[in-house]
Amino acid sequence: MQPETNMALTKAEKQLIDVIRALDYGEVRVIIKDNRPIRVEEIRRSIQLPSEK
């Protein structure tokens, strides 16, 4: 693991943080390309089915 350094956030990284902060509850998938977030997918619905025993 590399030591932390003070780096400025890119515009995309700031938008990612805004999306996360605006999310009341849920799950997101972040697509990364060349070490940068390029797309965020918000998972809208998840249905858990009962297990059969």
C-alpha distance matrix in Angstrom:
0.0 3.8 6.6 9.1 12.1 15.5 16.3 19.5 19.7 21.6 24.9 23.5 20.6 23.3 25.5 22.9 22.6 26.4 26.8 24.6 26.5 29.8 29.3 31.2 30.2 28.8 26.1 24.7 23.2 21.1 21.6 19.1 20.3 18.7 15.7 18.4 20.1 23.6 25.3 25.2 27.5 28.8 29.9 33.4 34.8 33.8 36.6 36.1 39.0 40.5 39.8 42.9 43.6
3.8 0.0 3.8 6.5 8.9 12.5 13.3 16.8 17.6 19.6 23.1 22.3 19.4 21.9 24.5 22.4 22.0 25.7 26.6 24.8 26.4 29.8 29.7 31.9 31.3 30.1 27.5 25.7 24.2 21.7 22.1 19.2 20.0 17.9 14.9 17.4 19.6 23.1 25.2 25.5 28.1 29.6 31.1 34.6 36.3 35.7 38.7 38.4 41.5 43.2 42.7 46.0 46.8
6.6 3.8 0.0 3.8 6.5 10.1 11.9 15.6 16.9 19.5 23.0 22.6 19.5 21.5 24.5 22.7 21.7 25.3 26.7 24.7 25.9 29.4 29.7 31.7 31.4 30.7 28.4 26.8 25.8 23.3 24.0 21.3 22.2 20.2 17.0 18.9 21.0 24.6 26.6 26.7 29.5 30.7 32.4 35.7 37.5 37.1 40.1 39.9 43.1 44.8 44.5 47.8 48.6
9.1 6.5 3.8 0.0 3.8 6.9 8.8 12.3 13.6 16.5 19.9 19.8 16.6 18.2 21.3 19.7 18.5 22.0 23.6 21.8 22.7 26.3 26.8 28.9 29.0 28.5 26.4 24.8 24.1 21.5 22.5 19.9 21.1 19.4 15.9 17.1 18.9 22.6 24.5 24.5 27.4 28.5 30.4 33.6 35.7 35.5 38.7 38.8 42.1 43.9 44.0 47.5 48.4
12.1 8.9 6.5 3.8 0.0 3.8 6.0 9.7 11.8 14.7 18.2 18.8 15.8 17.2 20.6 19.7 18.5 21.8 23.8 22.5 23.2 26.6 27.6 30.0 30.4 30.0 28.0 26.0 25.3 22.4 23.2 20.4 21.1 19.0 15.8 16.7 18.9 22.3 24.6 24.9 28.1 29.4 31.7 34.7 37.2 37.3 40.7 41.1 44.5 46.5 46.7 50.2 51.4
15.5 12.5 10.1 6.9 3.8 0.0 3.8 6.8 9.4 12.7 15.9 17.1 14.3 14.9 18.6 18.2 16.8 19.7 22.2 21.2 21.5 24.8 26.2 28.6 29.6 29.4 27.8 25.7 25.3 22.3 23.3 20.7 21.5 19.7 16.6 16.6 18.4 21.7 23.9 24.2 27.6 28.7 31.3 34.1 36.7 37.3 40.7 41.4 44.9 47.1 47.6 51.2 52.5
16.3 13.3 11.9 8.8 6.0 3.8 0.0 3.8 6.4 9.2 12.6 13.8 11.4 12.4 15.9 15.8 15.0 17.8 20.2 19.7 20.3 23.4 24.9 27.6 28.6 28.2 26.3 23.9 23.2 20.0 20.6 17.9 18.4 16.6 13.7 13.4 15.4 18.4 20.9 21.5 25.1 26.5 29.4 32.2 35.0 35.7 39.3 40.3 43.8 46.1 46.8 50.3 51.9
19.5 16.8 15.6 12.3 9.7 6.8 3.8 0.0 3.8 6.5 9.5 11.5 9.5 9.8 13.4 14.0 13.3 15.5 18.2 18.3 18.7 21.4 23.3 26.2 27.5 27.3 25.7 23.1 22.7 19.4 20.1 17.7 18.3 16.8 14.3 13.0 14.5 17.1 19.5 20.2 23.8 25.2 28.3 30.9 33.9 35.1 38.7 40.0 43.6 46.1 47.0 50.7 52.4
19.7 17.6 16.9 13.6 11.8 9.4 6.4 3.8 0.0 3.8 6.6 8.0 5.8 6.2 9.7 10.3 10.0 12.2 14.6 15.0 15.7 18.1 20.0 23.1 24.3 23.9 22.2 19.5 19.2 16.0 16.8 14.8 15.8 15.0 12.4 10.4 11.2 13.8 15.9 16.4 20.1 21.5 24.7 27.2 30.3 31.5 35.2 36.7 40.2 42.9 43.9 47.5 49.5
21.6 19.6 19.5 16.5 14.7 12.7 9.2 6.5 3.8 0.0 3.8 5.4 5.1 6.3 8.7 9.8 10.8 12.5 14.4 15.5 16.7 18.5 20.3 23.8 24.9 24.2 22.3 19.2 18.5 15.1 15.2 13.3 13.6 13.1 11.3 8.6 9.5 11.2 13.7 15.0 18.8 20.6 24.0 26.4 29.7 31.2 35.0 36.6 40.1 43.0 44.1 47.6 49.8
24.9 23.1 23.0 19.9 18.2 15.9 12.6 9.5 6.6 3.8 0.0 3.8 5.5 5.2 6.3 8.7 10.0 10.6 12.4 14.4 15.4 16.6 18.7 22.2 23.7 23.1 21.5 18.4 18.1 14.9 15.2 14.1 14.7 14.9 13.6 10.2 9.9 10.6 12.5 13.7 17.4 19.0 22.6 24.7 28.2 30.0 33.8 35.8 39.3 42.3 43.7 47.3 49.6
23.5 22.3 22.6 19.8 18.8 17.1 13.8 11.5 8.0 5.4 3.8 0.0 3.8 5.4 5.1 6.2 8.8 9.8 10.5 12.4 14.3 15.3 16.8 20.4 21.4 20.3 18.5 15.1 14.5 11.2 11.5 10.7 11.6 12.6 11.3 7.6 6.3 7.1 8.8 10.1 13.8 15.8 19.3 21.6 25.0 26.7 30.5 32.5 35.9 39.0 40.3 43.8 46.2
20.6 19.4 19.5 16.6 15.8 14.3 11.4 9.5 5.8 5.1 5.5 3.8 0.0 3.8 5.4 5.0 6.3 8.7 9.9 10.7 12.4 14.3 15.6 19.1 20.0 19.1 17.3 14.2 13.9 10.7 11.8 10.7 12.5 13.1 10.7 7.6 6.6 9.0 10.4 10.7 14.4 15.9 19.2 21.7 24.9 26.2 30.0 31.6 35.1 38.0 39.1 42.7 44.9
23.3 21.9 21.5 18.2 17.2 14.9 12.4 9.8 6.2 6.3 5.2 5.4 3.8 0.0 3.8 5.4 5.2 6.3 8.7 10.0 10.6 12.4 14.5 17.8 19.4 19.2 18.0 15.4 15.9 13.2 14.8 14.3 16.1 16.8 14.5 11.3 10.0 11.8 12.5 12.3 15.7 16.5 20.0 22.0 25.3 27.0 30.8 32.6 36.2 39.0 40.5 44.1 46.3
25.5 24.5 24.5 21.3 20.6 18.6 15.9 13.4 9.7 8.7 6.3 5.1 5.4 3.8 0.0 3.8 5.4 5.0 6.2 8.7 9.8 10.5 12.5 16.1 17.6 17.2 16.1 13.3 14.0 11.7 13.3 13.7 15.6 17.1 15.3 11.8 9.4 10.2 10.1 9.6 12.8 13.6 17.3 19.0 22.5 24.5 28.3 30.4 34.0 37.0 38.6 42.2 44.6
22.9 22.4 22.7 19.7 19.7 18.2 15.8 14.0 10.3 9.8 8.7 6.2 5.0 5.4 3.8 0.0 3.8 5.4 5.1 6.3 8.7 10.0 10.9 14.5 15.4 14.5 13.0 10.1 10.6 8.5 10.7 11.3 14.0 15.8 13.6 10.4 7.6 9.2 8.6 7.3 10.5 11.3 14.7 17.0 20.2 21.8 25.6 27.4 31.0 33.9 35.3 39.0 41.3
22.6 22.0 21.7 18.5 18.5 16.8 15.0 13.3 10.0 10.8 10.0 8.8 6.3 5.2 5.4 3.8 0.0 3.8 5.4 5.1 6.1 8.6 10.0 13.2 14.5 14.4 13.5 11.5 12.9 11.2 13.9 14.3 17.1 18.5 15.8 13.0 10.7 12.9 12.3 10.6 13.3 13.2 16.3 18.3 21.4 22.8 26.5 28.1 31.8 34.4 36.0 39.7 41.8
26.4 25.7 25.3 22.0 21.8 19.7 17.8 15.5 12.2 12.5 10.6 9.8 8.7 6.3 5.0 5.4 3.8 0.0 3.8 5.5 5.1 6.1 8.7 11.9 13.9 14.4 14.2 12.5 14.4 13.2 15.8 16.7 19.3 21.0 18.7 15.5 12.9 14.2 13.1 11.2 13.6 13.0 16.3 17.5 20.9 22.9 26.5 28.5 32.1 34.9 36.8 40.5 42.8
26.8 26.6 26.7 23.6 23.8 22.2 20.2 18.2 14.6 14.4 12.4 10.5 9.9 8.7 6.2 5.1 5.4 3.8 0.0 3.8 5.5 5.2 6.3 10.1 11.5 11.3 11.0 9.1 11.3 10.8 13.6 15.3 18.2 20.5 18.5 15.4 12.1 12.9 10.9 8.3 10.1 9.2 12.5 13.8 17.2 19.3 22.9 25.1 28.7 31.6 33.5 37.2 39.6
24.6 24.8 24.7 21.8 22.5 21.2 19.7 18.3 15.0 15.5 14.4 12.4 10.7 10.0 8.7 6.3 5.1 5.5 3.8 0.0 3.8 5.5 5.3 8.5 9.4 9.4 9.1 8.0 10.6 10.6 14.0 15.6 18.9 21.0 18.5 15.9 12.9 14.5 12.6 9.6 11.0 9.6 12.2 13.9 16.8 18.2 21.8 23.5 27.2 29.8 31.5 35.3 37.5
26.5 26.4 25.9 22.7 23.2 21.5 20.3 18.7 15.7 16.7 15.4 14.3 12.4 10.6 9.8 8.7 6.1 5.1 5.5 3.8 0.0 3.8 5.5 7.7 9.9 11.2 12.0 11.6 14.4 14.3 17.7 19.0 22.2 24.0 21.4 18.7 16.0 17.6 15.9 13.1 14.4 12.7 15.1 16.1 18.9 20.5 23.9 25.6 29.3 31.7 33.7 37.4 39.5
29.8 29.8 29.4 26.3 26.6 24.8 23.4 21.4 18.1 18.5 16.6 15.3 14.3 12.4 10.5 10.0 8.6 6.1 5.2 5.5 3.8 0.0 3.8 6.2 9.1 10.6 11.9 11.7 14.8 15.2 18.4 20.3 23.3 25.6 23.4 20.4 17.2 18.1 15.9 12.9 13.6 11.4 13.9 14.1 17.1 19.3 22.6 24.8 28.4 31.0 33.3 37.0 39.3
29.3 29.7 29.7 26.8 27.6 26.2 24.9 23.3 20.0 20.3 18.7 16.8 15.6 14.5 12.5 10.9 10.0 8.7 6.3 5.3 5.5 3.8 0.0 3.8 5.6 6.8 8.5 9.1 12.6 13.9 17.3 19.6 23.0 25.5 23.3 20.7 17.3 18.2 15.5 12.0 11.9 9.0 10.9 11.0 13.8 15.7 19.0 21.0 24.7 27.2 29.5 33.2 35.5
31.2 31.9 31.7 28.9 30.0 28.6 27.6 26.2 23.1 23.8 22.2 20.4 19.1 17.8 16.1 14.5 13.2 11.9 10.1 8.5 7.7 6.2 3.8 0.0 3.8 6.9 9.9 11.6 15.4 17.1 20.6 23.0 26.5 29.0 26.7 24.2 20.9 21.9 19.2 15.5 14.9 11.6 12.5 12.0 13.9 15.6 18.3 20.1 23.7 26.0 28.4 32.1 34.3
30.2 31.3 31.4 29.0 30.4 29.6 28.6 27.5 24.3 24.9 23.7 21.4 20.0 19.4 17.6 15.4 14.5 13.9 11.5 9.4 9.9 9.1 5.6 3.8 0.0 3.8 7.2 9.9 13.6 16.0 19.5 22.1 25.8 28.5 26.2 24.1 20.7 21.8 18.8 15.0 13.8 10.4 10.2 9.9 11.2 12.3 15.0 16.5 20.2 22.4 24.7 28.4 30.6
28.8 30.1 30.7 28.5 30.0 29.4 28.2 27.3 23.9 24.2 23.1 20.3 19.1 19.2 17.2 14.5 14.4 14.4 11.3 9.4 11.2 10.6 6.8 6.9 3.8 0.0 3.7 6.9 10.4 13.3 16.7 19.6 23.2 26.1 24.1 22.1 18.7 19.6 16.4 12.7 10.9 7.6 6.8 7.4 8.7 9.5 12.7 14.4 18.1 20.6 22.7 26.4 28.8
26.1 27.5 28.4 26.4 28.0 27.8 26.3 25.7 22.2 22.3 21.5 18.5 17.3 18.0 16.1 13.0 13.5 14.2 11.0 9.1 12.0 11.9 8.5 9.9 7.2 3.7 0.0 3.8 6.9 10.0 13.3 16.2 19.9 22.9 20.9 19.2 15.9 16.9 13.9 10.2 8.5 6.1 5.4 7.9 9.3 9.6 13.2 14.6 18.3 21.0 22.6 26.3 28.7
24.7 25.7 26.8 24.8 26.0 25.7 23.9 23.1 19.5 19.2 18.4 15.1 14.2 15.4 13.3 10.1 11.5 12.5 9.1 8.0 11.6 11.7 9.1 11.6 9.9 6.9 3.8 0.0 3.8 6.4 9.8 12.8 16.3 19.4 17.6 15.7 12.3 13.1 10.1 6.5 5.5 4.4 5.7 8.9 11.3 12.1 15.8 17.5 21.0 23.9 25.4 29.0 31.4
23.2 24.2 25.8 24.1 25.3 25.3 23.2 22.7 19.2 18.5 18.1 14.5 13.9 15.9 14.0 10.6 12.9 14.4 11.3 10.6 14.4 14.8 12.6 15.4 13.6 10.4 6.9 3.8 0.0 3.8 6.5 9.7 13.2 16.4 15.0 13.5 10.3 10.9 8.3 5.7 5.0 6.5 7.5 11.1 13.2 13.6 17.2 18.7 21.9 25.0 26.0 29.4 31.9
21.1 21.7 23.3 21.5 22.4 22.3 20.0 19.4 16.0 15.1 14.9 11.2 10.7 13.2 11.7 8.5 11.2 13.2 10.8 10.6 14.3 15.2 13.9 17.1 16.0 13.3 10.0 6.4 3.8 0.0 3.8 6.3 9.9 13.0 11.4 9.7 6.5 7.7 6.0 4.6 6.4 8.8 10.9 14.3 16.7 17.4 21.0 22.5 25.7 28.7 29.6 33.0 35.3
21.6 22.1 24.0 22.5 23.2 23.3 20.6 20.1 16.8 15.2 15.2 11.5 11.8 14.8 13.3 10.7 13.9 15.8 13.6 14.0 17.7 18.4 17.3 20.6 19.5 16.7 13.3 9.8 6.5 3.8 0.0 3.8 6.8 10.3 9.8 8.4 5.8 5.8 5.1 6.2 8.0 11.3 13.2 16.6 18.9 19.6 23.1 24.6 27.5 30.6 31.3 34.5 36.9
19.1 19.2 21.3 19.9 20.4 20.7 17.9 17.7 14.8 13.3 14.1 10.7 10.7 14.3 13.7 11.3 14.3 16.7 15.3 15.6 19.0 20.3 19.6 23.0 22.1 19.6 16.2 12.8 9.7 6.3 3.8 0.0 3.8 6.7 6.0 5.3 4.4 5.7 7.3 9.1 11.6 14.7 16.8 20.2 22.6 23.1 26.5 27.8 30.7 33.7 34.2 37.4 39.6
20.3 20.0 22.2 21.1 21.1 21.5 18.4 18.3 15.8 13.6 14.7 11.6 12.5 16.1 15.6 14.0 17.1 19.3 18.2 18.9 22.2 23.3 23.0 26.5 25.8 23.2 19.9 16.3 13.2 9.9 6.8 3.8 0.0 3.8 5.4 5.4 6.4 6.4 9.1 11.9 14.4 17.9 19.9 23.3 25.7 26.3 29.7 31.1 33.8 36.9 37.2 40.3 42.5
18.7 17.9 20.2 19.4 19.0 19.7 16.6 16.8 15.0 13.1 14.9 12.6 13.1 16.8 17.1 15.8 18.5 21.0 20.5 21.0 24.0 25.6 25.5 29.0 28.5 26.1 22.9 19.4 16.4 13.0 10.3 6.7 3.8 0.0 3.8 5.5 8.4 9.1 12.4 15.2 17.9 21.2 23.4 26.8 29.2 29.7 33.1 34.3 37.1 40.1 40.3 43.3 45.4
15.7 14.9 17.0 15.9 15.8 16.6 13.7 14.3 12.4 11.3 13.6 11.3 10.7 14.5 15.3 13.6 15.8 18.7 18.5 18.5 21.4 23.4 23.3 26.7 26.2 24.1 20.9 17.6 15.0 11.4 9.8 6.0 5.4 3.8 0.0 3.8 7.0 9.3 12.2 14.2 17.2 20.0 22.3 25.7 28.1 28.5 32.0 33.0 36.0 38.8 39.0 42.2 44.1
18.4 17.4 18.9 17.1 16.7 16.6 13.4 13.0 10.4 8.6 10.2 7.6 7.6 11.3 11.8 10.4 13.0 15.5 15.4 15.9 18.7 20.4 20.7 24.2 24.1 22.1 19.2 15.7 13.5 9.7 8.4 5.3 5.4 5.5 3.8 0.0 3.8 6.2 9.3 11.5 14.8 17.6 20.3 23.5 26.3 27.1 30.7 32.1 35.2 38.2 38.8 42.1 44.2
20.1 19.6 21.0 18.9 18.9 18.4 15.4 14.5 11.2 9.5 9.9 6.3 6.6 10.0 9.4 7.6 10.7 12.9 12.1 12.9 16.0 17.2 17.3 20.9 20.7 18.7 15.9 12.3 10.3 6.5 5.8 4.4 6.4 8.4 7.0 3.8 0.0 3.8 5.9 7.7 11.1 13.9 16.7 19.8 22.7 23.7 27.4 29.0 32.2 35.2 36.0 39.4 41.7
23.6 23.1 24.6 22.6 22.3 21.7 18.4 17.1 13.8 11.2 10.6 7.1 9.0 11.8 10.2 9.2 12.9 14.2 12.9 14.5 17.6 18.1 18.2 21.9 21.8 19.6 16.9 13.1 10.9 7.7 5.8 5.7 6.4 9.1 9.3 6.2 3.8 0.0 3.8 7.1 10.3 13.5 16.4 19.2 22.2 23.6 27.3 29.3 32.3 35.5 36.5 39.8 42.3
25.3 25.2 26.6 24.5 24.6 23.9 20.9 19.5 15.9 13.7 12.5 8.8 10.4 12.5 10.1 8.6 12.3 13.1 10.9 12.6 15.9 15.9 15.5 19.2 18.8 16.4 13.9 10.1 8.3 6.0 5.1 7.3 9.1 12.4 12.2 9.3 5.9 3.8 0.0 3.8 6.6 9.9 12.9 15.5 18.6 20.1 23.8 26.0 29.0 32.4 33.6 36.8 39.5
25.2 25.5 26.7 24.5 24.9 24.2 21.5 20.2 16.4 15.0 13.7 10.1 10.7 12.3 9.6 7.3 10.6 11.2 8.3 9.6 13.1 12.9 12.0 15.5 15.0 12.7 10.2 6.5 5.7 4.6 6.2 9.1 11.9 15.2 14.2 11.5 7.7 7.1 3.8 0.0 3.8 6.5 9.6 12.3 15.4 17.1 20.8 23.0 26.2 29.5 30.9 34.3 36.9
27.5 28.1 29.5 27.4 28.1 27.6 25.1 23.8 20.1 18.8 17.4 13.8 14.4 15.7 12.8 10.5 13.3 13.6 10.1 11.0 14.4 13.6 11.9 14.9 13.8 10.9 8.5 5.5 5.0 6.4 8.0 11.6 14.4 17.9 17.2 14.8 11.1 10.3 6.6 3.8 0.0 3.8 6.3 9.0 12.0 13.7 17.4 19.8 22.8 26.2 27.8 31.1 33.9
28.8 29.6 30.7 28.5 29.4 28.7 26.5 25.2 21.5 20.6 19.0 15.8 15.9 16.5 13.6 11.3 13.2 13.0 9.2 9.6 12.7 11.4 9.0 11.6 10.4 7.6 6.1 4.4 6.5 8.8 11.3 14.7 17.9 21.2 20.0 17.6 13.9 13.5 9.9 6.5 3.8 0.0 3.8 5.9 9.2 11.3 15.0 17.6 20.9 24.2 26.1 29.5 32.3
29.9 31.1 32.4 30.4 31.7 31.3 29.4 28.3 24.7 24.0 22.6 19.3 19.2 20.0 17.3 14.7 16.3 16.3 12.5 12.2 15.1 13.9 10.9 12.5 10.2 6.8 5.4 5.7 7.5 10.9 13.2 16.8 19.9 23.4 22.3 20.3 16.7 16.4 12.9 9.6 6.3 3.8 0.0 3.8 6.0 7.6 11.3 13.9 17.1 20.4 22.3 25.8 28.6
33.4 34.6 35.7 33.6 34.7 34.1 32.2 30.9 27.2 26.4 24.7 21.6 21.7 22.0 19.0 17.0 18.3 17.5 13.8 13.9 16.1 14.1 11.0 12.0 9.9 7.4 7.9 8.9 11.1 14.3 16.6 20.2 23.3 26.8 25.7 23.5 19.8 19.2 15.5 12.3 9.0 5.9 3.8 0.0 3.8 7.0 10.3 13.5 16.5 19.9 22.4 25.7 28.7
34.8 36.3 37.5 35.7 37.2 36.7 35.0 33.9 30.3 29.7 28.2 25.0 24.9 25.3 22.5 20.2 21.4 20.9 17.2 16.8 18.9 17.1 13.8 13.9 11.2 8.7 9.3 11.3 13.2 16.7 18.9 22.6 25.7 29.2 28.1 26.3 22.7 22.2 18.6 15.4 12.0 9.2 6.0 3.8 0.0 3.8 6.6 10.0 12.9 16.3 18.9 22.1 25.2
33.8 35.7 37.1 35.5 37.3 37.3 35.7 35.1 31.5 31.2 30.0 26.7 26.2 27.0 24.5 21.8 22.8 22.9 19.3 18.2 20.5 19.3 15.7 15.6 12.3 9.5 9.6 12.1 13.6 17.4 19.6 23.1 26.3 29.7 28.5 27.1 23.7 23.6 20.1 17.1 13.7 11.3 7.6 7.0 3.8 0.0 3.8 6.5 9.7 13.0 15.4 18.7 21.7
36.6 38.7 40.1 38.7 40.7 40.7 39.3 38.7 35.2 35.0 33.8 30.5 30.0 30.8 28.3 25.6 26.5 26.5 22.9 21.8 23.9 22.6 19.0 18.3 15.0 12.7 13.2 15.8 17.2 21.0 23.1 26.5 29.7 33.1 32.0 30.7 27.4 27.3 23.8 20.8 17.4 15.0 11.3 10.3 6.6 3.8 0.0 3.8 6.3 9.7 12.4 15.5 18.7
36.1 38.4 39.9 38.8 41.1 41.4 40.3 40.0 36.7 36.6 35.8 32.5 31.6 32.6 30.4 27.4 28.1 28.5 25.1 23.5 25.6 24.8 21.0 20.1 16.5 14.4 14.6 17.5 18.7 22.5 24.6 27.8 31.1 34.3 33.0 32.1 29.0 29.3 26.0 23.0 19.8 17.6 13.9 13.5 10.0 6.5 3.8 0.0 3.8 6.6 9.0 12.4 15.3
39.0 41.5 43.1 42.1 44.5 44.9 43.8 43.6 40.2 40.1 39.3 35.9 35.1 36.2 34.0 31.0 31.8 32.1 28.7 27.2 29.3 28.4 24.7 23.7 20.2 18.1 18.3 21.0 21.9 25.7 27.5 30.7 33.8 37.1 36.0 35.2 32.2 32.3 29.0 26.2 22.8 20.9 17.1 16.5 12.9 9.7 6.3 3.8 0.0 3.8 6.4 9.3 12.6
40.5 43.2 44.8 43.9 46.5 47.1 46.1 46.1 42.9 43.0 42.3 39.0 38.0 39.0 37.0 33.9 34.4 34.9 31.6 29.8 31.7 31.0 27.2 26.0 22.4 20.6 21.0 23.9 25.0 28.7 30.6 33.7 36.9 40.1 38.8 38.2 35.2 35.5 32.4 29.5 26.2 24.2 20.4 19.9 16.3 13.0 9.7 6.6 3.8 0.0 3.8 6.5 9.4
39.8 42.7 44.5 44.0 46.7 47.6 46.8 47.0 43.9 44.1 43.7 40.3 39.1 40.5 38.6 35.3 36.0 36.8 33.5 31.5 33.7 33.3 29.5 28.4 24.7 22.7 22.6 25.4 26.0 29.6 31.3 34.2 37.2 40.3 39.0 38.8 36.0 36.5 33.6 30.9 27.8 26.1 22.3 22.4 18.9 15.4 12.4 9.0 6.4 3.8 0.0 3.8 6.4
42.9 46.0 47.8 47.5 50.2 51.2 50.3 50.7 47.5 47.6 47.3 43.8 42.7 44.1 42.2 39.0 39.7 40.5 37.2 35.3 37.4 37.0 33.2 32.1 28.4 26.4 26.3 29.0 29.4 33.0 34.5 37.4 40.3 43.3 42.2 42.1 39.4 39.8 36.8 34.3 31.1 29.5 25.8 25.7 22.1 18.7 15.5 12.4 9.3 6.5 3.8 0.0 3.8
43.6 46.8 48.6 48.4 51.4 52.5 51.9 52.4 49.5 49.8 49.6 46.2 44.9 46.3 44.6 41.3 41.8 42.8 39.6 37.5 39.5 39.3 35.5 34.3 30.6 28.8 28.7 31.4 31.9 35.3 36.9 39.6 42.5 45.4 44.1 44.2 41.7 42.3 39.5 36.9 33.9 32.3 28.6 28.7 25.2 21.7 18.7 15.3 12.6 9.4 6.4 3.8 0.0
